[in-house]
């Protein structure tokens, strides 16, 4: 049975898509659904910012070299 609202995502689905987006490009419908969810949800944009912060921190950590 098809969903009545094909682009509607729950917070659980949205966070799973944000995590998956780190490894691969999402299909068009998932990108649209995620973007729409982020526009109406108060909590998920915070999670998205936290994911970006972690990504940037990991990039800096990978490039870190300790000079003696």
Residue pairs with C-beta under 8 A, 6 or more apart in sequence:
6 29
6 33
7 29
7 32
7 33
7 36
8 33
8 36
8 37
9 17
9 33
9 34
9 36
9 37
11 37
11 41
11 43
11 44
13 33
13 37
14 33
14 34
14 37
14 38
14 41
14 44
15 44
15 47
17 26
17 30
17 33
17 34
18 34
18 44
18 47
18 48
18 51
19 51
20 26
21 34
22 51
22 55
26 34
37 44
38 44
38 45
38 48
